[in-house]
Structures are given as C-alpha cells and as structure tokens.
Amino acid sequence: MATLLSFVGGAAARDPLLQWTAAEPAPTRAAAWRALSAIGLDERAFYHALKALGDDDAAVRSAAARALARTGRSDAAPHLAGHLDDEWEVAAQSARALLRLGPDGHAALAARVRRGAGLGHDLAQQVLWEGGQP
C-alpha cells in the first residue's frame, strides 16, 4: 500500500507516509521508508529518517538508510557511518548511501577502513573499491 501511495500520490503522499513511519508494525514503518525513498525526502522527512536509523527493527533502519542515500546531503554521513557495523542489510544500505554522498561519505568510509577489522571495515573497503576509490 505504501509503495502504491508513493506512485499515485507523488510528493503529496509524503505526509501520510511520514505518519506511517511511526506505525506500530515494523513492516509498515519499513514500507513507508521504502516508499519515501522513491519520492524523495523533504527537510522534515530527512530529520525523521535520521531518527529512524535508531529504530529497533533492522528492516526499518535499512529502509531509512536507503532513503537518506537519495538526499545527497552530506550531513547524513556521520549518522550513516555509525551503522557500518550494524546488521548486514543496514550496514550495506549505509555503505551504499555513504558512497553516494560524495566526499564526506567517502571520508566516513575511509575512516571506517582505518579503524580496522570487522564487518564495517570489510564493507567500507569493498564499497570504496567498487566506487573506484583507493
């Protein structure tokens, strides 16, 4: 339903979708973030997406990271970098988002590589390599 709303309602669907990001069932919250990533985030949705990175549910955190990737806003980089060692899907979406955020995102990935071992290290190194970064 959330995806359909984003296609039919476009930017006008943003307000109802934002309400759904606070819904009790986690799958509804995740679906709302996936739909919002399709139509784009305004200032208010950006703020809520940052908050959603702290959600208890990994699917919600992953969908929020994906939505943040499309913003192009480098001020999301430190928030996303904190999830490079999260559950796999969250970490992967955060790494992809950081790659898309340009120099600040690349710097956050490189910083995680320098910190050493762990999922975040390996993932950041791989994403930088795939993105043509040293």
C-alpha positions in Angstrom: 0.0 0.0 0.0 2.8 2.5 0.9 4.5 1.9 -2.4 1.3 2.4 -4.3 0.6 5.6 -2.4 4.1 6.9 -3.4 3.5 6.2 -7.1 0.0 7.6 -7.2 0.4 10.5 -4.8 3.9 11.5 -5.5 5.2 14.3 -3.2 1.6 14.8 -1.9 1.9 11.3 -0.3 4.8 12.4 1.9 2.6 13.4 4.9 0.6 10.2 5.1 3.8 8.2 4.6 5.5 10.1 7.4 2.7 9.2 9.7 3.1 5.5 8.8 6.8 5.7 9.7 5.6 5.8 13.3 3.2 2.9 13.0 3.4 0.0 15.4 4.0 -2.8 13.0 7.7 -2.7 11.9 6.9 -3.9 8.4 4.6 -0.9 7.9 7.4 1.5 9.0 9.9 -0.1 6.7 7.4 0.0 3.8 6.8 3.7 4.4 10.5 4.4 4.4 10.9 2.5 1.1 8.1 4.5 -0.4 9.5 7.7 0.8 12.9 6.9 -0.7 11.1 6.6 -4.1 9.5 10.1 -3.9 12.4 11.8 -2.0 12.7 13.4 1.4 12.0 17.0 2.3 13.5 18.7 5.3 11.1 17.1 7.8 11.3 13.7 6.3 15.1 13.9 6.4 15.0 14.6 10.1 12.7 11.6 10.7 14.9 9.4 8.5 17.9 10.2 10.8 15.7 9.2 13.8 14.7 6.0 12.0 18.3 4.9 11.9 17.8 4.2 15.6 14.7 2.0 15.1 14.7 -1.4 16.9 13.9 -3.1 13.6 16.7 -3.7 11.1 14.4 -3.5 8.1 13.3 0.0 9.2 16.9 1.1 9.7 17.9 -0.3 6.3 15.0 1.5 4.5 15.8 4.7 6.3 19.5 4.4 5.1 18.3 3.8 1.6 16.1 6.9 1.7 19.0 9.0 3.0 21.1 7.9 0.1 18.9 9.7 -2.3 19.1 13.1 -0.5 22.7 13.9 -1.5 23.0 15.6 1.9 26.5 15.1 3.3 25.3 16.0 6.8 23.8 12.4 6.9 27.3 10.9 6.6 28.1 10.7 10.3 24.7 9.2 11.1 25.1 6.5 8.4 28.7 5.8 9.3 27.6 4.7 12.7 25.7 1.8 11.1 28.5 0.3 9.1 28.8 -2.4 11.8 25.1 -2.9 12.1 23.2 -6.0 10.8 24.2 -6.8 7.3 21.3 -5.1 5.3 21.5 -2.0 7.4 25.3 -1.9 7.0 25.1 -2.5 3.3 22.5 0.2 2.7 24.5 2.7 4.9 27.7 1.9 2.9 25.9 2.5 -0.4 24.4 5.7 0.9 27.8 7.0 2.1 29.3 6.2 -1.4 26.5 8.3 -3.0 27.1 11.3 -0.6 30.3 12.3 -2.2 33.5 13.4 -0.4 32.0 13.4 3.1 30.6 9.9 2.6 33.9 8.7 1.1 35.8 10.1 4.1 33.5 8.3 6.5 34.0 5.0 4.7 37.8 5.6 4.6 37.8 6.4 8.3 36.0 3.1 9.0 38.6 1.2 6.9 41.4 2.8 9.0 39.7 1.7 12.3 40.4 -1.9 11.3 38.7 -5.3 11.5 35.1 -6.0 11.5 32.1 -6.1 9.1 32.2 -2.3 8.7 35.9 -2.4 7.7 35.4 -5.1 5.1 32.2 -3.5 3.8 33.6 0.0 3.6 36.8 -1.3 1.9 34.7 -3.1 -0.7 32.3 -0.2 -1.4 35.2 2.2 -1.8 36.9 -0.3 -4.2 33.7 -0.7 -6.2 33.3 3.0 -6.4 36.8 3.5 -7.8 38.2 5.0 -4.6 41.7 3.9 -3.3 
